[in-house]
Amino acid sequence: MLALDNPKTKIIEALKKSPAMGSTAKQIAIVTDLEEGLVTAELARFETEGNAIRFGRGLWLPAAYEDVSALTGFVPSSEYDRQFKNDHKISFSQFKGSITFSSNHNRPVHRWSSYVQGFSADFVDQIIERHRVTRGDLLLDCFSGSGTSPLCAKLRGIDAIGVDMSPLMTFVSNVKTKLETKCLNVERISKTLSDILSTPFRARAEIDLPFLKETRNQFSRSALESLCAIRRSILAIEDESIRDLFLLGFSSVLIDCSNLERSPCLGYSKNKVANPLPPNELFSTKVKWMITDLHSVQAQEDSLGSAKILLADSASYKYRREAASLAVTSPPYANGLDYVTNYKIEMAWLGNAKSYEDLRNLRDSMVACDNVSRGSLEKYFDRRSLRVHDAWLDEILLKIERNVGSKTTFRRRDMHLVIKKYFEDMFDTFENVYDALLPGGKFVFVIGDSLTAGTYLPTDLILARIGRAIGFGVCDVELARVRRSGQRRNFKLRETIVTLVKS
Ligand SMILES: C[S@@+](CC[C@H](N)C(=O)[O-])C[C@H]1O[C@@H](n2cnc3c(N)ncnc32)[C@H](O)[C@@H]1O
């Protein structure tokens, strides 16, 4: 037998040709024409021998690919940090406290719906206190997601504006910030809930299913029947505020009732077991939490601030000039999550998207992620039409383009354009925030860096430099959390809190 025909050699060769994000055993089995079971067993053996690494959802890479920092021309974060500290005459500090959404699960109202990509209410409270923002001030969040910052502001009597491009997220944050008695009557909510739960439903799962082709694989038949019935009853509620509250409760239990997992990306997982409780029980528990929280919030409703949530593109939305004291946000990360795919289940069930085309159009108009369609990147070919001119970024984009070009296995060859679009979108957004802030107003954002096509991308520091180009001063860079790269598990990334000031 020729050495090349040896299954082990074939697997190693296929592994070496893996895209940057790795290959699954199944993908390797297809390209090598070998049995998937054999490939899985061989990969496990390579791993014990230290020749292959496994990460994420069953993805594999040759161990030798792990150490990207050994690549020629690789510029590590420490080098960017050194230059940045030198240029701006600042040192970095360590942020104490949690910034992730998980602590919100114990906080009234915040817990009504979970958002893996959200930040913590404790963090927003800390920033509000640090910058002495109080009643009468205005806070804005240009990527308000599930409404963490507008809600924190409102509960402290501060007025807030939140902008997000996702119709699902603006729906969620609208419901979470309309808490007053005039909108939501607690007795009526309880009565409506018992009416829904006591109505016998006819099992007709086939009707009203969302457009997603996979719906029947995503849920068991009984879960589908029950979910369709609950949704029908909710849509029949006349009181719009109660209907929306219930729709939020409904949407927040969908993943729990399904065979899917979001950790943080949406997908099937062998370990996922749909919650054994029937959907109506999960839904009613959620509404009962809502009732409990409304009781406590409404008891102090005279002290609430007002919150305005807008469905808009932050890159083009113009706020009232010089009105806000503080902007606090967590933007999407460069080469980061596809918010549309990740929340398509909720969007499809709530009718925020009615077709795959709706999902694609929304994705293409948001801050760029690596799933944007090629067509949406055309205008980024011409460098002259661009607004961001940053020496670090230019060099990084060249490296990404070269690295992608040197391998045939990258998922997309226009990765440098995706990153270019990301920073262009952020430039426009930052300029709008700058205009909206009062002189002396602070702009605080939480952001992660990334590793793209074997190139380190210090998104935090590049955004701070873009802020400088717009007119902001750099006040603070705080390191908040260490993360692992999805591409190279041993490569450490970070989450940073950057504070700019409108000087
Ligand atoms: C990291 S999340 C924000 C989470 C938020 N801090 C929270 O606690 O829920 C980023 C958000 O940016 C939104 N987004 C993406 N592109 C946008 C754009 N061009 N304009 C406004 N929002 C956008 C996404 O829909 C997503 O909700």
The ligand as an SDF file (V2000), in Angstrom:
LIG
                    3D

 27 29  0  0  0  0  0  0  0  0999 V2000
  -23.3100   42.9290   22.2330 C   0  0  0  0  0  0  0  0  0  0  0  0
  -24.9360   43.2390   21.7510 S   0  0  0  0  0  0  0  0  0  0  0  0
  -25.4740   44.4340   22.9130 C   0  0  0  0  0  0  0  0  0  0  0  0
  -25.9670   43.8080   24.1820 C   0  0  0  0  0  0  0  0  0  0  0  0
  -26.4620   44.7720   25.2260 C   0  0  0  0  0  0  0  0  0  0  0  0
  -25.3730   45.4750   25.8600 N   0  0  0  0  0  0  0  0  0  0  0  0
  -27.2310   44.0310   26.2910 C   0  0  0  0  0  0  0  0  0  0  0  0
  -26.8290   44.0040   27.4720 O   0  0  0  0  0  0  0  0  0  0  0  0
  -28.2490   43.3970   25.9550 O   0  0  0  0  0  0  0  0  0  0  0  0
  -24.7370   44.1600   20.2830 C   0  0  0  0  0  0  0  0  0  0  0  0
  -26.0390   44.5830   19.6420 C   0  0  0  0  0  0  0  0  0  0  0  0
  -25.7300   45.3860   18.4940 O   0  0  0  0  0  0  0  0  0  0  0  0
  -26.8420   45.2940   17.6160 C   0  0  0  0  0  0  0  0  0  0  0  0
  -26.4460   45.8570   16.3060 N   0  0  0  0  0  0  0  0  0  0  0  0
  -25.6700   45.3240   15.3430 C   0  0  0  0  0  0  0  0  0  0  0  0
  -25.5120   46.1810   14.3280 N   0  0  0  0  0  0  0  0  0  0  0  0
  -26.2070   47.3110   14.6500 C   0  0  0  0  0  0  0  0  0  0  0  0
  -26.4050   48.5600   14.0140 C   0  0  0  0  0  0  0  0  0  0  0  0
  -25.8630   48.8460   12.8250 N   0  0  0  0  0  0  0  0  0  0  0  0
  -27.1490   49.4980   14.6460 N   0  0  0  0  0  0  0  0  0  0  0  0
  -27.6970   49.2340   15.8620 C   0  0  0  0  0  0  0  0  0  0  0  0
  -27.5490   48.0610   16.4910 N   0  0  0  0  0  0  0  0  0  0  0  0
  -26.8050   47.1090   15.9060 C   0  0  0  0  0  0  0  0  0  0  0  0
  -27.1990   43.8130   17.6470 C   0  0  0  0  0  0  0  0  0  0  0  0
  -28.5330   43.6060   17.2830 O   0  0  0  0  0  0  0  0  0  0  0  0
  -26.9340   43.4660   19.1140 C   0  0  0  0  0  0  0  0  0  0  0  0
  -28.1300   43.4590   19.8500 O   0  0  0  0  0  0  0  0  0  0  0  0
  1  2  1  0
  2  3  1  0
  2 10  1  0
  3  4  1  0
  4  5  1  0
  5  6  1  0
  5  7  1  0
  7  8  2  0
  7  9  1  0
 10 11  1  0
 11 12  1  0
 11 26  1  0
 12 13  1  0
 13 14  1  0
 13 24  1  0
 14 15  1  0
 14 23  1  0
 15 16  2  0
 16 17  1  0
 17 18  1  0
 17 23  2  0
 18 19  1  0
 18 20  2  0
 20 21  1  0
 21 22  2  0
 22 23  1  0
 24 25  1  0
 24 26  1  0
 26 27  1  0
M  CHG  2   2   1   9  -1
M  END
$$$$
